[in-house]
Amino acid sequence: MGSSDFVIRAMAPADLALAIEWAAGEGWNPGLDDAEAFLTADPGGFLIGELGGEPAGGISVVAYGQAFGFLGLYIIRPEFRGRGYGIKLWQAGMKRLAGRNVGLDGVAAQQANYRRSGFQYAYANARFEGVGGGSAPGGTIELADVPFERVSACDARHFGVPREAFLRTWIKRPGGRALGVVEEKHLRGYGVIRPCRVGHKIGPLFADTPEVAERLFTGLAASVPGDPLFLDVPRSNGAAVALAERHGMAPVFETARMYTGGDPGLPVECVYGVTTFELG
């Protein structure tokens, strides 16, 4: 079969579940129930490429309004690589996000390829691995007890744009937990932990100060004693790196955060944990 037989269409839920299995096979360690939240973010934002009806690869190109989009889950199955299908899928995805500033978290080895596609380096993210446990601190509350509009406003400040539909699903992950810190009626930060193929992952972890981040991290980690624990940290946030190291975590790999329209100026100093490398 040739490239003319390669058909690209929007993913159905079963297709996305398959793409997440591919991601697990690549060692990306996705969450156990990510598919529901991912599709909620943008139901048409996931594309699959098929060759003669057989799934060959996929990409996520989630649109957040008319100004921003995020690219991820870009995988071509090994047996279909080197035949031009990947670039066709890439081009279809980028066409869907045309006119937006597009972000991605790509493996460092692919930076040169992303630059050729118009992406500019912003900063590095590092995935830290440790072990859950410890004592839960005071000063945190269940995020469900915070009015959703406050959670959404806090999230938008740190993510850059609103993502309410996604957020409503994400903060209620099956088997997970979401905590917030409220001071003087203001939400100073929040964090979510969810079960993954291996252990648990915290993301996002947004906090106004290192002390708030410490409380949130400790509270979430205490809920999974003895379990492998992962946190994706912007390297440029020294306080976030210090938090991970203080809790005995070590970096296991890095990604490059890149944008087509330049760094949007997110308050990275308040980002102690990225939500997910797939969706931003």
C-alpha positions as CSV (number, residue, x, y, z in Angstrom):
1,M,0.0,0.0,0.0
2,G,1.1,3.6,-0.7
3,S,0.7,6.8,1.1
4,S,-2.5,7.5,-0.9
5,D,-4.1,4.6,1.0
6,F,-3.3,6.3,4.3
7,V,-6.6,7.7,5.7
8,I,-6.8,10.2,8.5
9,R,-9.9,10.7,10.6
10,A,-11.1,11.9,14.0
11,M,-10.6,9.3,16.8
12,A,-13.6,7.6,18.4
13,P,-13.3,6.7,22.1
14,A,-12.0,3.2,21.3
15,D,-9.4,4.7,19.0
16,L,-8.1,7.0,21.8
17,A,-8.0,4.1,24.2
18,L,-5.7,2.4,21.6
19,A,-3.5,5.4,21.2
20,I,-3.1,5.6,25.0
21,E,-2.0,1.9,24.9
22,W,0.6,2.9,22.3
23,A,1.8,5.7,24.6
24,A,2.1,3.1,27.4
25,G,4.2,0.9,25.1
26,E,6.5,3.9,24.5
27,G,7.1,4.2,28.3
28,W,5.1,7.4,28.7
29,N,3.1,6.0,31.6
30,P,-0.4,7.5,30.9
31,G,-3.1,7.7,33.5
32,L,-5.5,4.7,33.8
33,D,-8.5,6.8,33.0
34,D,-7.1,9.6,30.8
35,A,-9.2,8.9,27.7
36,E,-12.4,10.4,29.2
37,A,-10.8,13.6,30.3
38,F,-8.8,13.9,27.1
39,L,-11.9,13.7,24.8
40,T,-13.7,16.1,27.0
41,A,-11.0,18.7,26.4
42,D,-11.7,18.7,22.6
43,P,-13.7,15.8,21.1
44,G,-12.4,16.5,17.6
45,G,-8.8,17.0,18.8
46,F,-7.5,13.5,18.3
47,L,-6.6,12.1,14.9
48,I,-5.9,8.6,13.8
49,G,-4.2,7.4,10.6
50,E,-5.2,4.1,9.1
51,L,-3.6,2.1,6.3
52,G,-6.1,-0.3,4.7
53,G,-8.3,0.1,7.8
54,E,-5.5,-0.8,10.2
55,P,-4.6,1.8,12.8
56,A,-1.0,3.0,12.1
57,G,-0.6,6.1,14.2
58,G,-2.2,9.0,16.0
59,I,-1.8,12.6,17.2
60,S,-3.6,14.9,19.6
61,V,-4.2,18.5,18.5
62,V,-6.4,19.9,21.2
63,A,-7.7,23.4,20.6
64,Y,-8.2,25.7,23.6
65,G,-10.4,28.4,22.0
66,Q,-9.2,30.3,18.9
67,A,-5.8,31.4,20.2
68,F,-4.0,28.3,21.7
69,G,-3.6,24.6,20.9
70,F,-1.5,21.8,22.2
71,L,0.0,18.9,20.3
72,G,0.8,15.5,21.8
73,L,0.3,11.7,21.6
74,Y,2.2,11.8,18.3
75,I,3.0,8.1,17.7
76,I,3.5,6.0,14.5
77,R,3.5,2.3,15.2
78,P,7.1,1.0,14.6
79,E,6.2,-1.2,11.7
80,F,4.8,1.8,9.8
81,R,7.7,4.2,10.4
82,G,9.9,5.6,7.7
83,R,7.2,5.5,5.1
84,G,5.9,9.1,5.1
85,Y,2.8,8.5,7.2
86,G,4.0,10.4,10.2
87,I,4.5,13.7,8.3
88,K,1.0,13.3,6.8
89,L,-0.5,12.9,10.2
90,W,1.6,15.8,11.5
91,Q,0.5,18.1,8.7
92,A,-3.2,17.2,9.2
93,G,-2.8,18.0,12.9
94,M,-1.1,21.3,12.4
95,K,-3.7,22.3,9.8
96,R,-6.4,21.8,12.4
97,L,-4.7,24.2,14.8
98,A,-3.9,26.8,12.1
99,G,-3.8,30.3,13.4
100,R,-3.1,29.4,17.0
101,N,0.0,29.4,19.1
102,V,0.7,25.7,19.4
103,G,2.6,24.2,22.3
104,L,4.1,20.8,22.8
105,D,6.3,18.8,25.2
106,G,8.6,16.8,23.0
107,V,11.5,14.6,23.7
108,A,14.8,16.5,23.6
109,A,16.2,14.4,20.8
110,Q,13.4,15.7,18.4
111,Q,14.0,19.4,19.1
112,A,15.7,20.0,15.7
113,N,12.8,18.4,13.9
114,Y,10.3,20.6,15.8
115,R,12.3,23.7,15.0
116,R,12.1,22.9,11.3
117,S,8.3,22.8,11.8
118,G,8.3,26.3,13.3
119,F,8.5,25.5,17.0
120,Q,10.6,27.7,19.3
121,Y,12.2,26.4,22.5
122,A,10.8,27.8,25.7
123,Y,12.2,25.7,28.6
124,A,12.8,22.1,29.7
125,N,10.5,19.9,31.8
126,A,11.9,17.1,33.8
127,R,10.0,14.1,35.1
128,F,10.9,13.2,38.6
129,E,10.3,9.8,40.2
130,G,10.1,9.0,43.9
131,V,7.9,7.1,46.3
132,G,4.7,8.2,47.9
133,G,4.0,8.3,51.6
134,G,4.6,10.6,54.6
135,S,2.2,12.4,56.9
136,A,-0.6,14.6,55.5
137,P,-0.1,18.2,56.6
138,G,-2.7,20.7,57.8
139,G,-3.9,23.6,55.7
140,T,-5.3,21.7,52.7
141,I,-8.9,21.1,51.8
142,E,-10.6,18.8,49.3
143,L,-10.8,20.7,46.0
144,A,-14.5,19.6,45.7
145,D,-15.2,22.0,48.6
146,V,-13.9,25.0,46.6
147,P,-16.4,26.7,44.2
148,F,-15.6,25.5,40.7
149,E,-15.4,29.0,39.3
150,R,-12.5,29.7,41.7
151,V,-10.7,26.5,40.6
152,S,-11.2,27.4,37.0
153,A,-9.9,31.0,37.5
154,C,-6.8,29.6,39.3
155,D,-6.2,27.1,36.5
156,A,-6.5,29.6,33.7
157,R,-3.9,31.9,35.4
158,H,-1.4,29.1,35.3
159,F,-2.3,27.4,32.1
160,G,-2.8,30.6,30.1
161,V,-6.4,30.0,28.8
162,P,-9.6,28.6,30.2
163,R,-10.3,24.8,29.9
164,E,-13.4,24.4,32.0
165,A,-14.8,21.3,30.3
166,F,-11.5,19.4,30.6
167,L,-11.0,20.6,34.2
168,R,-14.4,19.5,35.5
169,T,-13.5,15.9,34.5
170,W,-9.8,16.1,35.4
171,I,-10.2,17.1,39.0
172,K,-12.4,14.0,39.6
173,R,-10.1,11.3,38.4
174,P,-11.2,7.8,39.4
175,G,-8.9,6.6,42.2
176,G,-7.3,10.0,42.4
177,R,-7.5,13.0,44.7
178,A,-7.5,16.8,44.3
179,L,-6.5,19.2,47.1
180,G,-6.5,23.0,47.4
181,V,-5.1,25.6,49.7
182,V,-7.4,28.5,50.6
183,E,-6.2,31.5,52.5
184,E,-8.3,34.6,53.2
185,K,-10.9,33.2,50.8
186,H,-8.4,33.0,47.9
187,L,-7.4,29.8,46.3
188,R,-3.6,29.9,46.5
189,G,-3.0,26.7,44.6
190,Y,-4.3,23.2,43.8
191,G,-3.0,19.8,42.9
192,V,-4.4,16.6,41.4
193,I,-3.0,13.0,41.8
194,R,-4.2,10.2,39.6
195,P,-3.3,6.5,39.1
196,C,-1.1,5.6,36.1
197,R,0.1,2.4,34.5
198,V,2.9,2.6,37.0
199,G,2.3,4.3,40.3
200,H,0.6,7.7,40.6
201,K,1.3,11.0,39.0
202,I,0.8,14.5,40.4
203,G,-0.4,17.1,37.8
204,P,-1.1,19.8,37.8
205,L,0.5,21.3,40.9
206,F,0.0,25.1,40.8
207,A,0.9,27.2,43.8
208,D,1.4,30.9,44.6
209,T,4.4,30.1,46.9
210,P,6.8,27.3,47.7
211,E,5.1,26.8,51.0
212,V,1.7,26.3,49.4
213,A,3.3,23.9,46.9
214,E,4.9,21.9,49.8
215,R,1.6,21.5,51.6
216,L,-0.2,20.3,48.4
217,F,2.6,18.0,47.4
218,T,2.9,16.4,50.8
219,G,-0.9,16.0,51.1
220,L,-1.1,14.3,47.8
221,A,1.9,12.1,48.3
222,A,0.6,10.9,51.7
223,S,-2.4,9.4,49.9
224,V,-0.3,6.8,48.0
225,P,2.2,5.4,50.6
226,G,4.8,3.2,49.1
227,D,3.7,3.7,45.5
228,P,5.9,5.0,42.7
229,L,5.2,8.7,42.4
230,F,5.9,11.0,39.4
231,L,6.0,14.8,39.0
232,D,6.7,16.7,35.8
233,V,8.6,19.9,36.7
234,P,9.6,23.0,34.7
235,R,13.4,23.0,35.1
236,S,13.3,26.9,35.1
237,N,11.3,26.8,38.4
238,G,14.2,26.3,40.9
239,A,11.7,26.0,43.8
240,A,9.9,23.2,42.0
241,V,13.1,21.3,41.4
242,A,14.1,21.8,45.0
243,L,10.7,20.5,46.2
244,A,11.1,17.3,44.2
245,E,14.7,16.7,45.3
246,R,13.8,17.5,48.9
247,H,11.3,14.6,48.8
248,G,13.9,12.2,47.5
249,M,12.8,12.3,43.8
250,A,15.2,12.0,40.9
251,P,14.9,13.0,37.3
252,V,14.2,10.1,34.9
253,F,13.8,12.0,31.6
254,E,13.3,15.5,30.1
255,T,11.1,17.1,27.5
256,A,11.4,20.4,25.7
257,R,8.4,22.8,25.9
258,M,8.2,24.6,22.6
259,Y,5.7,26.9,20.9
260,T,5.1,28.0,17.3
261,G,4.1,31.6,18.3
262,G,6.7,32.1,21.1
263,D,6.6,31.6,24.8
264,P,3.2,32.9,26.0
265,G,4.7,34.1,29.3
266,L,3.1,31.6,31.7
267,P,3.9,32.1,35.4
268,V,6.3,29.1,35.4
269,E,7.5,30.1,38.8
270,C,4.1,29.0,40.1
271,V,4.0,25.8,38.1
272,Y,5.3,23.0,40.3
273,G,3.8,20.2,38.2
274,V,2.7,20.1,34.6
275,T,-0.9,18.8,34.1
276,T,0.1,16.3,31.4
277,F,2.7,16.2,28.6
278,E,-0.1,15.1,26.2
279,L,-2.4,18.1,26.7
280,G,-0.3,20.8,28.3
